[in-house]
Amino acid sequence: RDDDEPELRTLHVSRANISTLRAQIAKSKSKSVLKSPLEKASESDRVLVTLRKSNFKSILIVPIEIQGQISGYMYLLNELTDGFNKEMINIINTFVSQASISVENFRLMGEALENERYKEELNIAKSVQRALLPDQLEHDDCFEIHGFTEAAQEVGGDYFDTFRLSEHKFAVVIGDVSGKGTSAAFHMSQMKGIFQSLAQLNLPAKDFLINANTALSNCLEKASFITLSYFIIDTEKRTLEFTRAGHWPTLYYSRKEKESKYFQNQGLGLGILRNERYADFVHVNQMSFDKGDILVLYTDGISEAANEEKEEFGYDRLKNLLDQNSHYDPVMIQKVIISKLYEFCGNADLDDDYTMVVIKFN
Protein backbone atom coordinates (compact mmCIF):
# COMPACT_ATOMS: atom_id res chain seq x y z
CA ARG A 1 0.00 0.00 0.00
CA ASP A 2 1.03 3.62 -0.65
CA ASP A 3 0.14 4.88 2.85
CA ASP A 4 2.07 4.12 6.04
CA GLU A 5 -0.70 2.03 7.66
CA PRO A 6 -0.07 -1.69 6.99
CA GLU A 7 -2.94 -3.78 5.69
CA LEU A 8 -3.70 -6.89 7.75
CA ARG A 9 -5.44 -10.01 6.43
CA THR A 10 -6.08 -13.06 8.65
CA LEU A 11 -7.42 -16.58 8.25
CA HIS A 12 -8.42 -18.83 11.17
CA VAL A 13 -6.88 -16.34 13.60
CA SER A 14 -8.96 -13.81 15.50
CA ARG A 15 -7.83 -10.22 15.32
CA ALA A 16 -8.05 -10.08 19.12
CA ASN A 17 -5.11 -12.54 19.35
CA ILE A 18 -2.85 -10.61 16.93
CA SER A 19 -1.38 -8.23 19.52
CA THR A 20 -0.77 -11.11 21.95
CA LEU A 21 0.99 -13.16 19.29
CA ARG A 22 3.16 -10.22 18.26
CA ALA A 23 4.27 -9.72 21.86
CA GLN A 24 5.05 -13.43 22.23
CA ILE A 25 7.07 -13.45 19.01
CA ALA A 26 9.07 -10.45 20.18
CA LYS A 27 9.82 -12.11 23.58
CA SER A 28 10.54 -15.57 22.22
CA LYS A 29 14.15 -16.71 22.71
CA SER A 30 13.74 -19.59 20.29
CA LYS A 31 14.17 -18.09 16.83
CA SER A 32 16.05 -19.55 13.89
CA VAL A 33 16.81 -18.15 10.46
CA LEU A 34 16.26 -20.63 7.64
CA LYS A 35 19.42 -20.02 5.60
CA SER A 36 23.03 -21.05 5.30
CA PRO A 37 25.08 -19.94 8.34
CA LEU A 38 27.63 -18.44 5.94
CA GLU A 39 25.09 -15.99 4.47
CA LYS A 40 24.65 -12.54 5.95
CA ALA A 41 21.42 -11.72 7.73
CA SER A 42 18.89 -9.55 5.86
CA GLU A 43 15.28 -8.46 6.15
CA SER A 44 14.34 -11.00 3.47
CA ASP A 45 15.27 -13.92 5.72
CA ARG A 46 12.62 -16.54 6.64
CA VAL A 47 12.38 -16.89 10.41
CA LEU A 48 11.03 -19.82 12.41
CA VAL A 49 9.81 -18.93 15.93
CA THR A 50 8.90 -21.39 18.68
CA LEU A 51 6.34 -20.32 21.30
CA ARG A 52 5.61 -21.90 24.67
CA LYS A 53 2.70 -20.13 26.37
CA SER A 54 0.38 -20.07 23.36
CA ASN A 55 -2.14 -22.16 21.47
CA PHE A 56 0.24 -21.94 18.53
CA LYS A 57 3.63 -23.54 19.17
CA SER A 58 5.51 -22.56 16.00
CA ILE A 59 5.35 -19.63 13.59
CA LEU A 60 7.07 -19.28 10.22
CA ILE A 61 7.60 -15.65 9.09
CA VAL A 62 8.12 -15.37 5.32
CA PRO A 63 8.76 -11.97 3.68
CA ILE A 64 6.95 -11.18 0.42
CA GLU A 65 9.58 -9.67 -1.83
CA ILE A 66 8.80 -7.81 -5.08
CA GLN A 67 11.62 -6.49 -7.27
CA GLY A 68 14.08 -6.59 -4.39
CA GLN A 69 11.75 -4.71 -2.04
CA ILE A 70 9.85 -6.18 0.92
CA SER A 71 6.16 -5.40 0.42
CA GLY A 72 4.81 -7.49 3.29
CA TYR A 73 5.15 -10.55 5.49
CA MET A 74 3.28 -13.83 5.71
CA TYR A 75 2.88 -15.34 9.20
CA LEU A 76 2.08 -19.08 9.19
CA LEU A 77 1.02 -20.53 12.56
CA ASN A 78 1.03 -24.15 13.62
CA GLU A 79 -0.21 -25.84 16.80
CA LEU A 80 2.77 -28.23 16.79
CA THR A 81 6.26 -27.31 18.00
CA ASP A 82 7.89 -28.83 14.93
CA GLY A 83 5.09 -27.88 12.61
CA PHE A 84 7.20 -26.95 9.59
CA ASN A 85 9.32 -29.64 7.98
CA LYS A 86 11.56 -29.18 4.95
CA GLU A 87 8.92 -30.33 2.45
CA MET A 88 6.30 -27.94 3.84
CA ILE A 89 8.78 -25.04 3.80
CA ASN A 90 9.54 -25.73 0.12
CA ILE A 91 5.82 -25.69 -0.67
CA ILE A 92 5.42 -22.42 1.27
CA ASN A 93 8.36 -20.85 -0.59
CA THR A 94 6.78 -21.79 -3.93
CA PHE A 95 3.44 -20.34 -2.84
CA VAL A 96 5.07 -17.07 -1.67
CA SER A 97 6.94 -16.74 -4.97
CA GLN A 98 3.68 -17.12 -6.87
CA ALA A 99 1.98 -14.67 -4.52
CA SER A 100 4.76 -12.12 -5.14
CA ILE A 101 4.26 -12.45 -8.88
CA SER A 102 0.49 -12.06 -8.50
CA VAL A 103 0.88 -8.95 -6.36
CA GLU A 104 3.31 -7.43 -8.86
CA ASN A 105 1.01 -8.25 -11.78
CA PHE A 106 -1.88 -6.65 -9.92
CA ARG A 107 0.22 -3.52 -9.31
CA LEU A 108 1.32 -3.38 -12.95
CA MET A 109 -2.28 -3.80 -14.09
CA GLY A 110 -3.28 -0.92 -11.81
CA GLU A 111 -0.53 1.25 -13.28
CA ALA A 112 -1.59 0.33 -16.81
CA LEU A 113 -5.20 1.26 -16.07
CA GLU A 114 -4.05 4.50 -14.44
CA ASN A 115 -1.89 5.31 -17.48
CA GLU A 116 -4.79 4.61 -19.81
CA ARG A 117 -7.00 6.88 -17.73
CA TYR A 118 -4.32 9.56 -17.80
CA LYS A 119 -3.95 9.24 -21.58
CA GLU A 120 -7.71 9.46 -22.00
CA GLU A 121 -7.83 12.60 -19.85
CA LEU A 122 -5.01 14.13 -21.93
CA ASN A 123 -6.90 13.31 -25.12
CA ILE A 124 -9.96 15.01 -23.68
CA ALA A 125 -7.85 18.02 -22.66
CA LYS A 126 -6.35 18.11 -26.16
CA SER A 127 -9.81 18.06 -27.75
CA VAL A 128 -11.04 20.79 -25.41
CA GLN A 129 -8.01 22.95 -26.15
CA ARG A 130 -8.42 22.50 -29.90
CA ALA A 131 -12.02 23.61 -29.47
CA LEU A 132 -10.78 26.81 -27.80
CA LEU A 133 -8.89 27.78 -30.95
CA PRO A 134 -11.05 29.26 -33.71
CA ASP A 135 -12.14 27.14 -36.66
CA GLN A 136 -12.52 30.29 -38.75
CA LEU A 137 -10.74 33.61 -38.40
CA GLU A 138 -12.72 36.82 -38.84
CA HIS A 139 -11.84 38.90 -41.93
CA ASP A 140 -13.35 40.72 -44.89
CA ASP A 141 -12.37 41.19 -48.54
CA CYS A 142 -9.56 43.54 -47.54
CA PHE A 143 -7.32 40.78 -46.16
CA GLU A 144 -6.80 37.03 -45.97
CA ILE A 145 -5.77 35.29 -42.75
CA HIS A 146 -4.59 31.80 -41.83
CA GLY A 147 -3.61 30.29 -38.45
CA PHE A 148 -1.54 27.22 -37.61
CA THR A 149 -0.55 25.60 -34.31
CA GLU A 150 1.09 22.38 -33.14
CA ALA A 151 1.73 21.57 -29.49
CA ALA A 152 5.04 20.12 -28.29
CA GLN A 153 3.11 18.01 -25.76
CA GLU A 154 -0.46 16.70 -25.75
CA VAL A 155 -1.62 20.19 -24.85
CA GLY A 156 0.12 23.54 -25.12
CA GLY A 157 -0.04 27.16 -24.11
CA ASP A 158 -0.12 29.03 -27.43
CA TYR A 159 -3.21 30.99 -28.38
CA PHE A 160 -4.48 32.99 -31.34
CA ASP A 161 -7.87 34.42 -32.15
CA THR A 162 -9.79 37.14 -33.99
CA PHE A 163 -12.84 39.24 -33.22
CA ARG A 164 -14.94 41.47 -35.45
CA LEU A 165 -15.13 44.81 -33.61
CA SER A 166 -17.33 46.52 -36.20
CA GLU A 167 -18.09 46.33 -39.90
CA HIS A 168 -14.56 47.38 -40.89
CA LYS A 169 -12.53 46.78 -37.71
CA PHE A 170 -11.02 43.50 -36.56
CA ALA A 171 -9.01 42.48 -33.50
CA VAL A 172 -6.24 39.89 -33.93
CA VAL A 173 -4.35 38.39 -30.99
CA ILE A 174 -1.54 35.88 -30.55
CA GLY A 175 -0.22 34.80 -27.15
CA ASP A 176 2.18 32.42 -25.46
CA VAL A 177 1.77 31.24 -21.86
CA SER A 178 4.93 30.64 -19.84
CA GLY A 179 5.55 26.96 -19.18
CA LYS A 180 4.21 23.90 -20.99
CA GLY A 181 1.63 21.17 -20.67
CA THR A 182 -1.72 21.24 -18.89
CA SER A 183 -0.87 24.22 -16.67
CA ALA A 184 -0.08 26.38 -19.71
CA ALA A 185 -3.21 25.10 -21.48
CA PHE A 186 -5.34 26.09 -18.49
CA HIS A 187 -3.96 29.64 -18.53
CA MET A 188 -4.47 29.76 -22.28
CA SER A 189 -8.18 29.09 -21.74
CA GLN A 190 -8.24 31.98 -19.25
CA MET A 191 -6.66 34.24 -21.88
CA LYS A 192 -9.31 33.28 -24.41
CA GLY A 193 -12.10 34.19 -21.99
CA ILE A 194 -10.48 37.55 -21.27
CA PHE A 195 -9.92 38.31 -24.97
CA GLN A 196 -13.48 37.44 -25.94
CA SER A 197 -14.85 39.54 -23.07
CA LEU A 198 -12.70 42.62 -23.62
CA ALA A 199 -12.91 42.56 -27.41
CA GLN A 200 -16.67 43.07 -27.21
CA LEU A 201 -16.00 46.44 -25.57
CA ASN A 202 -14.16 47.63 -28.70
CA LEU A 203 -11.36 49.14 -26.61
CA PRO A 204 -8.27 50.90 -27.98
CA ALA A 205 -5.21 48.63 -28.03
CA LYS A 206 -3.66 50.22 -24.94
CA ASP A 207 -6.83 49.89 -22.85
CA PHE A 208 -7.18 46.29 -23.96
CA LEU A 209 -3.73 45.39 -22.64
CA ILE A 210 -4.19 47.27 -19.36
CA ASN A 211 -7.51 45.56 -18.66
CA ALA A 212 -6.17 42.16 -19.73
CA ASN A 213 -3.22 42.56 -17.36
CA THR A 214 -5.55 43.46 -14.49
CA ALA A 215 -7.79 40.46 -15.16
CA LEU A 216 -4.91 37.99 -15.50
CA SER A 217 -3.16 39.35 -12.41
CA ASN A 218 -6.09 38.07 -10.36
CA CYS A 219 -6.01 34.52 -11.69
CA LEU A 220 -2.50 33.66 -12.91
CA GLU A 221 -0.09 31.83 -10.65
CA LYS A 222 2.59 34.14 -9.29
CA ALA A 223 5.35 32.61 -11.40
CA SER A 224 3.26 32.61 -14.61
CA PHE A 225 2.88 35.28 -17.28
CA ILE A 226 1.62 35.60 -20.85
CA THR A 227 3.32 37.30 -23.78
CA LEU A 228 0.95 38.73 -26.35
CA SER A 229 0.65 40.83 -29.48
CA TYR A 230 -2.62 42.63 -30.17
CA PHE A 231 -3.65 44.18 -33.49
CA ILE A 232 -6.63 46.25 -34.53
CA ILE A 233 -7.10 46.22 -38.31
CA ASP A 234 -9.23 48.99 -39.81
CA THR A 235 -9.96 47.96 -43.39
CA GLU A 236 -11.85 51.18 -44.18
CA LYS A 237 -8.94 53.45 -43.21
CA ARG A 238 -6.43 50.71 -44.12
CA THR A 239 -4.54 51.19 -40.86
CA LEU A 240 -3.04 49.02 -38.15
CA GLU A 241 -3.03 49.82 -34.45
CA PHE A 242 -0.90 47.40 -32.50
CA THR A 243 0.85 46.83 -29.21
CA ARG A 244 3.11 44.15 -27.79
CA ALA A 245 3.13 42.64 -24.30
CA GLY A 246 6.59 41.09 -24.23
CA HIS A 247 5.84 38.94 -27.28
CA TRP A 248 8.29 38.16 -30.08
CA PRO A 249 8.54 40.92 -32.71
CA THR A 250 6.02 40.75 -35.55
CA LEU A 251 7.42 40.24 -39.04
CA TYR A 252 6.03 42.63 -41.66
CA TYR A 253 6.56 42.45 -45.41
CA SER A 254 6.18 45.66 -47.41
CA ARG A 255 5.28 45.07 -51.04
CA LYS A 256 6.41 48.59 -51.90
CA GLU A 257 9.85 48.08 -50.40
CA LYS A 258 9.92 44.39 -51.42
CA GLU A 259 11.47 43.50 -48.08
CA SER A 260 10.49 42.25 -44.64
CA LYS A 261 11.35 43.82 -41.31
CA TYR A 262 10.59 43.20 -37.64
CA PHE A 263 8.55 45.64 -35.59
CA GLN A 264 10.74 46.74 -32.69
CA ASN A 265 7.96 48.05 -30.45
CA GLN A 266 8.46 47.30 -26.76
CA GLY A 267 6.19 46.04 -24.01
CA LEU A 268 5.94 43.96 -20.84
CA GLY A 269 4.32 40.52 -20.56
CA LEU A 270 0.91 40.23 -18.93
CA GLY A 271 1.09 39.25 -15.27
CA ILE A 272 4.71 40.33 -14.74
CA LEU A 273 3.83 43.67 -13.16
CA ARG A 274 0.52 43.39 -11.30
CA ASN A 275 -0.38 46.98 -10.45
CA GLU A 276 -1.33 50.30 -12.08
CA ARG A 277 2.28 50.92 -13.14
CA TYR A 278 1.81 48.40 -15.93
CA ALA A 279 0.23 51.15 -18.05
CA ASP A 280 3.65 52.86 -18.26
CA PHE A 281 5.00 49.90 -20.20
CA VAL A 282 2.26 49.78 -22.85
CA HIS A 283 3.33 51.31 -26.17
CA VAL A 284 0.92 51.67 -29.08
CA ASN A 285 1.97 51.92 -32.72
CA GLN A 286 -0.02 52.90 -35.79
CA MET A 287 0.72 52.53 -39.47
CA SER A 288 -0.97 52.24 -42.85
CA PHE A 289 -0.89 49.11 -44.98
CA ASP A 290 -0.97 48.61 -48.74
CA LYS A 291 -2.14 45.85 -51.02
CA GLY A 292 0.27 42.91 -50.94
CA ASP A 293 1.67 43.72 -47.49
CA ILE A 294 1.98 40.74 -45.12
CA LEU A 295 1.90 40.28 -41.34
CA VAL A 296 3.45 37.16 -39.80
CA LEU A 297 2.66 36.63 -36.12
CA TYR A 298 4.35 33.69 -34.39
CA THR A 299 5.46 32.32 -31.03
CA ASP A 300 9.00 31.65 -29.85
CA GLY A 301 8.68 27.94 -30.58
CA ILE A 302 9.32 28.81 -34.24
CA SER A 303 12.15 31.33 -33.96
CA GLU A 304 13.92 29.34 -31.23
CA ALA A 305 13.42 25.87 -32.73
CA ALA A 306 16.82 24.12 -32.80
CA ASN A 307 18.33 21.31 -34.83
CA GLU A 308 20.46 18.48 -33.52
CA GLU A 309 23.50 20.78 -33.46
CA LYS A 310 21.56 23.14 -31.14
CA GLU A 311 21.49 25.84 -33.82
CA GLU A 312 18.30 27.91 -33.71
CA PHE A 313 16.05 28.54 -36.70
CA GLY A 314 16.35 32.24 -35.90
CA TYR A 315 14.92 35.51 -37.15
CA ASP A 316 16.98 35.77 -40.34
CA ARG A 317 15.75 32.47 -41.79
CA LEU A 318 12.16 33.43 -41.05
CA LYS A 319 12.63 36.85 -42.67
CA ASN A 320 14.32 35.41 -45.77
CA LEU A 321 11.58 32.83 -46.23
CA LEU A 322 8.91 35.52 -46.16
CA ASP A 323 10.85 37.64 -48.66
CA GLN A 324 11.17 34.67 -51.01
CA ASN A 325 7.54 33.55 -50.73
CA SER A 326 5.65 36.83 -50.42
CA HIS A 327 3.83 36.16 -53.72
CA TYR A 328 1.92 33.27 -52.13
CA ASP A 329 -1.34 33.40 -50.17
CA PRO A 330 -1.26 33.06 -46.34
CA VAL A 331 -1.93 29.30 -46.40
CA MET A 332 1.00 28.60 -48.71
CA ILE A 333 3.30 31.01 -46.85
CA GLN A 334 2.59 29.15 -43.61
CA LYS A 335 3.09 25.74 -45.23
CA VAL A 336 6.44 26.76 -46.77
CA ILE A 337 7.78 28.22 -43.52
CA ILE A 338 6.69 25.25 -41.37
CA SER A 339 8.01 22.80 -43.96
CA LYS A 340 11.40 24.53 -43.93
CA LEU A 341 11.29 24.58 -40.14
CA TYR A 342 10.80 20.81 -39.94
CA GLU A 343 13.49 20.32 -42.56
CA PHE A 344 15.88 22.46 -40.50
CA CYS A 345 15.16 20.67 -37.23
CA GLY A 346 15.45 17.20 -38.75
CA ASN A 347 14.51 14.48 -36.29
CA ALA A 348 14.66 16.76 -33.26
CA ASP A 349 11.51 16.66 -31.16
CA LEU A 350 9.48 19.82 -30.58
CA ASP A 351 10.87 21.69 -27.58
CA ASP A 352 8.03 24.20 -27.67
CA ASP A 353 4.70 24.82 -29.38
CA TYR A 354 4.67 26.03 -33.01
CA THR A 355 2.08 28.71 -33.70
CA MET A 356 1.80 31.13 -36.61
CA VAL A 357 -0.80 33.53 -37.99
CA VAL A 358 -0.28 34.95 -41.50
CA ILE A 359 -2.24 37.96 -42.77
CA LYS A 360 -2.03 39.24 -46.35
CA PHE A 361 -3.75 42.47 -47.36
CA ASN A 362 -5.67 42.76 -50.64
N, C-alpha and C positions, 0 to 999 in steps of 0.2 A: 504493500500500500504506500501511497505518496505521503500520507500524514504520519506523525510520530506515534500514534496510538496503534499498538499491534492488534491484529485481528485474531481472535481465538475461536477455534472449532474443536468440538469434543465429540466423542462417541463412547458410550457405555461408561462415562465418567461424569459425575455430577459437578457442576460448576462450583458448588459449595466446597468440594474437596480440593479444588485446584490450589488455593493458597496454602493449605496444609501440606500438600504434596511438594510444592515448591520449597517450603521451609525444610521439609525432611530431606530433600535432595541437596539443599545447600549445606545441611549439617552432617550428611552422611560421610563417613570416613572410608567407606568402601566404594571407591570409584576406579575404573580402569578404562584406559584409552585403547580402542581396538585398532592398533597399527603396529608397525615394526618399531622396536625400541630404538633403532638407529635414526628414525625420522624425527624431525623437529615438530614440536607441538604447534597446532594452529587452531583457529576457530572452526575449521571444517572437519575437525576430528569427530568420530563417533564415540560416544561415552556410555559405558555400562555402569549403572549405579545399583547397589544393593541396599535395600531398606530393611529395617528390623521391626519397628513399631508401626506397622501399616498393613492394610489389607493387601496391598501390592508389595511383593518382595523384591522385584527387580524391574528396572526401567532402562530402556535403551533410548538414548537421545541422538537423533540423526539430523544433521543440518541439511537443509534444502538449498543447494547451490545452483545459481544460474549465471552463466558467463563470468565465473570467478568471484561472484558476489553472493553472500549469504542472504537469502530473502526470507528465511524462516526456519523453524525447527519442528521436527516430528518427534513426539514423545510416545513411546510404545510401552505399555505397562503389562506386567505379568504377575500372577498370583504366586508363582513358583520362584524360589531363589535362583535356580539355574534355568530360567525360563527361555533363554535365547542361546540355542546351539549354533554351530557354524553354518549348517544348512539353512536355518531360519534367517540368520543374519544375511546370507547371500541373497535370499529371496527378498528381504527387506531392502537391501541395497539396489536390487533391480527395480523394485517398485518405486523407490525414491528417485532413481534416475529417470524413469518414465514420468513420474509426477513433475520433476523439474522441467522436462521437455514440454509437458502439457501446459504448465504455468507460463513458460516462455512463449509458447505458441499463442496462448490466450492474450498475453501482453502485446505480442506483435500484431495480432488481429485487431486489438483495440487501437493500436497506433495507426494501422492501415485504415480503419474506419474513421478515426479522427482526421487523418490526412485527406481522406476523400471528402469529409464534411468541410474541411478547410478549403480544399480546392473548389468545392461547390459554392461556398460563400464568396470566394474570390471571383468566380465566374459571374455570380450575381452582382457583385460590386463592379465588375468590369462592364456588365450590361447596363447597370444603372448609370455609371459614369459616361458611357457612350451616349446614353439618352440625354445627358446634360449638355452635350455638345450639339450645336444646331445641325439639323439635316439640310437646311437651306439658309443661305446668307442673304440678308436684305440688300437690295440694290435696285437701281433703275437703269434706263438705257444709257446713262452717262458713264457707267463703269461696269466692269466685270470683276467678279471676286471668287476666289477659290481657297478653301481651307484644307489642311492636311495635318494629322497627328498620329503618332505611334508611341506607345508607352514603353519604357525600358523594362518595367515590371508588369504584373497583371493589371495594375491600375497606376495612374500617374497624376501629376499635379499641374499639367499645362492646361490652359483654358483660352478659348477664343470665342467671340460672339459678335453679333451685330444687332442693331435696333433702329427701326425707322422712327426718327424724331418728329418728322413732319413730311409733307409731300416731297420736298427736295433736300431734306437733311437726314443724314444717317450717322449713327454712332458705331464705331468699330473698336473692339478691345482685344488685346492679347495679353495674357498674364502667365506667370510662372511662380508656383508656390515653392518656398524653400523646403528641402527634404524630398523624399521619395515614398512610394508605396501608398498604403491606405490612409495614413495621416495626411499626406499631401493631397490625396483625392478628396478627403473630407473638407479640407480648407478650400479646395477648388470649388466644391459645391456651394460653400458659403459665399465665395466671390461671385458666382453666377447669380445667386439670390440678390446680392447687393447691386450688381450691375443692372439686372432687370428692374429692380425697384427704383434706382436713381435715374436710369435712362428715361423713365416715363415722365420725370419732372422736367426734361429738356433743359438741363443745366449747362452753363458754360463749362469748358473743359477743366478750368481751375476749380470751380465749385464741386464738380464731380469728384475730383481726386481728394479734396479736403473732406467731403462727406464720406467717401469710401474709406478713407483712413480712420475717421472717427468710428464708423461702424465696425471695421475689422479690429480696431484696437480693443473693442469690448468682447471679442469672441476668439481671437487668435491666441494660441499659446505664446508665452512670453518670448520664447526663442524662435518663433516663426515669423515670417514676413512674406510679402508677395510683391514681386516686381511686375510692372504693368505699363503698357503704352495705350493711350486713349486718343482716338481720332474722331473729329466731327467733320464729315464731308458734306459740303453744300454744293449740290450739283447745279443749282440755279446761278449762283455767283461764281461757281467753279473755284472754290477755295477750300483749303484745309486748315483746321484749327487742331493743334495736337499738343500733347504734353506727355512727359515720361516720368514714371515713378521707379527709377532705378533699373529700368529694363534695358536690354541690349539695344544699341542704336539701330533705328530703322534705315533700311537701304532704299534709296530713291533713284530711279532712272529718269533722266530728262531726255526726251526725244529731241528737243532742240539742241542740246549740248552733246547728244549721242554718248553720254557717259553716266555712270552711276556714282553716287556719293552717299556717305552716311550722315544722317542728322546727328549733330553733336550736342543737342539740347540736354540739359542736366535734370536731375530730379532724385528724390529719395524714395526708397521702397516703402510700400504701405505696411504699417505696423512697426516700423523701426523707431520712429519718434511718435509717441502716443499722447500728444498734447497740442495746444493751439499753435505752437511754434512750427508745426509741420507746414503751415501755409507759406512760411518764408522760403521753403524749398521747392515750391511748385512754380515751374516756369512754363509759360504758354507761348507757342509759336504759331504764326499764321503765314500762309503762302498761297499762291495761285497754282493751278495745275493746267496742263495743256493736253490735248489729244495725244495718245501714245505714251504718256508718262506712266511709270509703274512704281507701286509701293510694295516692298517685300518686308513683312513683319515675321519675326521668328523668335524662337527661344534659344537659350545658350546651348541646349543639347546639340544643335546644328553647328554653330560656330566653334564649339569646343570639342566636337567629336574627334577622337584620335584613332590613328591606325595602330598596328602592332608595334611600330617603332616609337609610339607615344607622341607622334607629330600631330598637331591639331589641324583640323580642316581650315579654320581661320577665316578672317574677314576678306582677305584678298581673293581667295578662291571663289567665295560667294559673290563678290563684286564682279569678278571677271566672267563668271557664268551668266550673270544677269546681263552684262554688256553683250555677250555673244548670242544670247537667246531672247533679246528684247522684242524680236519680231513675232514671237509666239504669243498665244493667249495664256491666261493665268494657269489653266490646267496643265498645259505643256511645259510652262516655265517651272512649275512645281515638280513635275515628273522628272525633268532633266536634272534639276538641282539635287533631288533626293537620290536619283540613280547614280549621279557622280559622287554623292556622299557615301553611298554604300560601296561603290567601287573603290573609293579612297580608303575606307575603313577595313575593307577586306572581310576577314572572318571574325573581326573583333566584335564582341557583344555590345549592345547599347549600354552606355554608362548613364545616359540621361534620356529624357523624353525628346522626341523630334516633333516639333510643331511649326507650321508655316502658314501664313496667310498672304496670298498674292492678289493685288488689286491693279487692274489696268484700266486707264481712263480712255473713253471713246470721244 
